[in-house]
Amino acid sequence: METLSGIDHKLFLIMNSWNTSWLNPLMVLFSGQILWLPLFAFIFLKAHKQFDRTSFYLFLLFLLLALVASDVTSSYLLKNLTKRLRPCRVAEIKAIINNFGQRCGGRFGFVSSHASNAFCTIVFSFSILKFQSLRPHLVWIFPVIVGFSRIYLGVHYPGDVFVGMIVGASWGLILAQLFKSRALGSKPG
């Protein structure tokens, strides 16, 4: 475990040092909540077009359940079980990391709730909805940048983000499968 932690620390310091003046405000933007509004609006509109009324409300319910499961797992269960300090709370490196005025957040950082919830949203939505005009690889840009922004801003180690991605993707897949089995034959059209 110590070897993995050491690699994580070194990777963090390398990735956190990739700062440039033009990228700093973008990373702060991707780490905030404002970009979630157009994403959710896009997903809601797609679901509204593809489902009947009952299936649409079921879709929203299951997306909400997926996000609650993802957030509770990442924000409460894993952070409180592991009690791994965020890099911005570690005295030995606090002075050398770049944080661009970003608030450090809670005491513990394993796992990244931002990464978990971003991956949960994308995996759940894109496992169910059809996006003919959208290239599949483009959907991953949002959650990947959200995850990277957390390292860039000095509030998470790469391992926090990576495991957060796995947690979120897992909950997204589980709830997408439950939705598909409960939607009583309603399929996106």
C-alpha positions as CSV (number, residue, x, y, z in Angstrom):
1,M,0.0,0.0,0.0
2,E,2.8,2.4,0.8
3,T,4.3,1.9,-2.7
4,L,0.9,2.7,-4.3
5,S,0.5,5.8,-2.0
6,G,4.0,6.9,-3.0
7,I,3.2,6.6,-6.7
8,D,0.0,8.5,-6.2
9,H,1.8,11.3,-4.4
10,K,4.4,11.6,-7.2
11,L,1.7,11.5,-9.9
12,F,-0.3,14.1,-8.0
13,L,2.7,16.5,-7.8
14,I,3.4,16.0,-11.6
15,M,-0.2,16.5,-12.7
16,N,-0.8,19.4,-10.3
17,S,2.2,21.2,-11.8
18,W,0.7,21.2,-15.3
19,N,-0.7,24.6,-14.8
20,T,-1.0,27.5,-17.3
21,S,-2.7,30.8,-16.9
22,W,-5.3,30.1,-19.6
23,L,-6.2,26.7,-18.2
24,N,-6.6,27.8,-14.5
25,P,-10.0,29.4,-14.9
26,L,-11.3,26.4,-17.0
27,M,-10.3,23.9,-14.3
28,V,-12.0,26.0,-11.7
29,L,-15.1,26.1,-14.0
30,F,-15.1,22.3,-14.5
31,S,-14.7,21.8,-10.8
32,G,-17.8,23.9,-10.0
33,Q,-21.4,23.1,-10.4
34,I,-22.4,25.6,-13.1
35,L,-21.6,23.1,-15.9
36,W,-23.9,20.5,-14.5
37,L,-26.9,22.6,-15.4
38,P,-26.5,22.4,-19.2
39,L,-25.5,18.7,-18.9
40,F,-28.7,17.8,-16.9
41,A,-30.8,20.0,-19.2
42,F,-29.4,18.1,-22.2
43,I,-30.0,14.7,-20.6
44,F,-33.6,15.6,-19.5
45,L,-34.5,16.9,-22.9
46,K,-33.2,13.7,-24.6
47,A,-35.1,11.5,-22.1
48,H,-38.3,13.6,-22.5
49,K,-38.1,13.1,-26.3
50,Q,-37.4,9.4,-26.1
51,F,-39.7,8.2,-23.3
52,D,-43.4,8.3,-22.6
53,R,-44.4,10.2,-19.5
54,T,-44.2,7.3,-17.0
55,S,-40.8,6.1,-18.3
56,F,-39.5,9.7,-18.3
57,Y,-40.3,10.0,-14.6
58,L,-38.9,6.6,-13.9
59,F,-35.7,7.6,-15.7
60,L,-35.4,10.8,-13.5
61,L,-36.1,8.7,-10.4
62,F,-33.4,6.1,-11.2
63,L,-30.9,8.8,-12.2
64,L,-31.5,10.5,-8.9
65,L,-31.1,7.1,-7.1
66,A,-27.9,6.5,-9.0
67,L,-26.5,9.9,-8.0
68,V,-27.5,9.5,-4.3
69,A,-25.9,6.1,-4.2
70,S,-22.7,7.4,-5.9
71,D,-22.6,10.5,-3.6
72,V,-23.2,8.6,-0.4
73,T,-20.6,5.9,-1.3
74,S,-18.0,8.5,-2.2
75,S,-18.7,11.4,0.2
76,Y,-19.6,9.5,3.3
77,L,-18.8,5.8,3.3
78,L,-15.4,5.6,1.6
79,K,-14.1,9.0,2.9
80,N,-15.0,8.1,6.5
81,L,-13.7,4.5,6.2
82,T,-10.3,5.4,4.7
83,K,-9.7,8.8,6.3
84,R,-7.1,9.7,3.7
85,L,-6.3,13.4,3.9
86,R,-6.7,15.5,0.8
87,P,-3.3,16.7,-0.6
88,C,-4.2,20.3,0.3
89,R,-4.5,19.1,3.9
90,V,-1.0,17.4,4.0
91,A,1.4,19.8,5.7
92,E,4.5,18.4,3.9
93,I,3.1,19.3,0.4
94,K,0.5,22.0,1.1
95,A,3.0,24.8,0.5
96,I,4.2,23.4,-2.9
97,I,0.9,22.5,-4.5
98,N,-1.1,24.8,-6.9
99,N,-4.7,25.4,-5.9
100,F,-5.6,28.7,-7.6
101,G,-7.7,29.9,-4.8
102,Q,-9.8,26.7,-4.8
103,R,-11.3,25.8,-1.4
104,C,-9.8,22.6,-0.1
105,G,-13.0,21.0,0.9
106,G,-13.6,18.5,3.6
107,R,-10.7,16.8,5.5
108,F,-10.7,13.5,3.6
109,G,-10.4,13.0,-0.1
110,F,-10.6,9.3,-0.9
111,V,-12.7,9.1,-3.2
112,S,-13.5,12.0,-5.4
113,S,-17.2,12.7,-5.2
114,H,-16.9,15.0,-8.2
115,A,-15.4,12.2,-10.3
116,S,-17.9,9.7,-8.9
117,N,-21.0,11.7,-9.7
118,A,-19.8,12.9,-13.1
119,F,-19.1,9.3,-14.2
120,C,-22.3,8.1,-12.6
121,T,-24.4,10.6,-14.6
122,I,-22.7,9.9,-17.9
123,V,-22.7,6.1,-17.6
124,F,-26.3,5.9,-16.4
125,S,-27.6,8.3,-19.1
126,F,-25.6,6.9,-22.0
127,S,-26.4,3.3,-21.0
128,I,-30.1,4.1,-21.5
129,L,-30.6,7.0,-23.9
130,K,-29.8,7.0,-27.7
131,F,-27.7,9.8,-29.0
132,Q,-27.5,9.4,-32.7
133,S,-25.9,12.7,-33.5
134,L,-23.3,12.5,-30.7
135,R,-20.0,10.7,-31.1
136,P,-19.7,8.2,-28.3
137,H,-16.2,9.1,-27.3
138,L,-17.2,12.8,-26.8
139,V,-19.4,12.0,-23.8
140,W,-16.3,11.0,-21.8
141,I,-14.8,14.5,-22.1
142,F,-16.9,16.0,-19.3
143,P,-16.3,13.4,-16.5
144,V,-12.6,13.1,-17.4
145,I,-12.0,16.8,-17.3
146,V,-14.0,17.1,-14.1
147,G,-11.8,14.4,-12.5
148,F,-8.6,15.9,-13.8
149,S,-9.7,19.4,-12.5
150,R,-9.7,18.0,-9.0
151,I,-6.1,17.0,-9.3
152,Y,-5.1,20.2,-11.1
153,L,-6.7,22.3,-8.3
154,G,-4.8,20.3,-5.6
155,V,-7.8,18.8,-3.8
156,H,-7.5,15.1,-4.8
157,Y,-4.8,12.6,-5.6
158,P,-5.1,10.7,-9.0
159,G,-6.1,7.5,-7.0
160,D,-9.0,9.4,-5.4
161,V,-10.2,10.4,-8.9
162,F,-9.6,6.9,-10.4
163,V,-11.5,5.1,-7.7
164,G,-14.2,7.7,-7.8
165,M,-14.6,7.1,-11.5
166,I,-15.0,3.3,-10.8
167,V,-17.5,3.9,-8.0
168,G,-19.6,6.3,-10.1
169,A,-19.5,4.1,-13.2
170,S,-20.5,1.1,-11.1
171,W,-23.6,2.8,-9.6
172,G,-24.5,4.2,-13.0
173,L,-24.4,0.7,-14.6
174,I,-26.3,-0.9,-11.7
175,L,-29.1,1.6,-11.7
176,A,-29.3,1.7,-15.5
177,Q,-29.8,-2.1,-15.5
178,L,-32.4,-1.8,-12.8
179,F,-34.1,0.9,-14.8
180,K,-34.1,-1.2,-17.9
181,S,-35.6,-4.2,-16.0
182,R,-38.3,-2.0,-14.3
183,A,-39.3,0.1,-17.3
184,L,-41.7,-2.6,-18.4
185,G,-40.6,-2.8,-22.0
186,S,-40.4,1.0,-22.4
187,K,-37.4,1.6,-24.6
188,P,-35.9,4.9,-25.9
189,G,-37.3,5.6,-29.3
